[in-house]
């Protein structure tokens, strides 16, 4: 089930809210938890019933590991639990990639299985790995099967994150029933959901249609087209994924739960290190705690630290998808990350003249360098995500070559038409501007400007909600956004991160 669908907005979630708070009003706390588990199972099983069976078996198996590990800290059993989770993930997500690689390297002709990838398996697998590892480490207290099932299946974060920790959610589940309805949180959650929905259906999907056109017609793109398509994709990716997370956090708030922030304006970062502190925060937290630190972190010298960082980025690329394009994306990010960390350390060692650093001239120079750094970072992110989006390495290379030395020609009107909205076109007709040569592309530039402002200049959704004062004007704005978004749902697309 999609957040951006009629069945979710008008049927599923109203039933969920009424049923949940109705049971709390009757002081049926455990039934309220069971109700949320049931609704989460409905939410996940709506895609495909076989998905639900896979997730239910995964929950049962990992809870059994938790019970045994909580009684005796058996390292071999913990490794077996992690291996079992990774084995399931490997089979569903990477087995066909493995077979195709074997076929390519050895000239074999092994038939691919065409295995159906269960939605969100990467997310709930990592979540359960963290749980069993933390149980082995003695960090998890007693947890009932009901709370554990809710921890894994809680529908706002089930299929696309954020990847939550037990210490973030289990204490909140224990408080179900002890807290009164907080209308302020419900209002904030509703606002977050509307902002996330608008980001998804009004902006991300529009950028997405242009990106799909661009990658389907690489041979016919000019230089400016290719540059725009690369820029459109980084805007689509962020608005789509952060929009989902805003909706997830909004739903959580309306149910009285706080989900962790997963994005903090990453396109406003000044370098790649800063960027990865802001992008997909919960995934980076997972890799830091369960991969980077166990590998030795920065405790075994600089060279080992840089190697550990590269391993993390390669694994991050592979986590996002089974393909060489994802590995290249991870390697490109890891390479710049390591170089930046090395440069930062070198600058710290060489920095002696603190007075000059704080002089007025240095402040101006630093501001200029900050702007330049942000622009260069966005350019680099756009280049790396060409590989992230492309269907093959060859297609990614072709797109980049077109952007660098493709034909110099006018921007494709077919690309501009991907931004065509009927309601906007009617406005142009009323104003008698529809016959102007630039009328077909004006909306593209307006949407691009809005996307750049929202992602690279303005505050993020969480910051906006903290500033909101619930007056008539703001309520009308949210209502208009909600109505406009709902009317646009007929052209919905699945969230990008459902594929990962």
Secondary structure, 3 states (H helix, E strand, C coil): CCCCCHHHHHHHHHHHHHHHHHHHHCCCHHHHHHHHHHHHHHHHHCCCHHHHHHHHHHHHHHHHHHHHHHHCCCHHHHHHHHHHHHHHHHHHHHHHHHHHHHHHHHCCCCCCCCCCCCCCHHHHHHHHHHHHHHHHCCCCCCCCHHHHHHHHHCHHHCCCCCCCCHHHHHHHHHCCCCCCCCHHHHHHHHHHHHHHHHHHHHHHHHHHHHHHHHHHCHHHCCHHHHHHHHHHHHHHHHHHHHHHHHHHHHHHHHCCCCCCCCCCCHHHCCCHHHHHHHCCHHHHHHHHHHHHCCCCCCCCCHHHHHHHHHHHHHHHHHHHCCCHHHHHHHHHHHHHHHHHHHHHHHHHHHCCCHHHHCCHHHHHHHHHHHHHHHHHHHHHHHHHHHHHHCCCHHHHHHHHHHHHHCCCCCCCHHHHHCCCCHHHHHHHHHCCCCCCCCHHHHHHHHHHHHHHHHHHHCCCHHHHHHHCCCCHHHHHHHHHHHHHHHHCHHHCCCCHHHHC
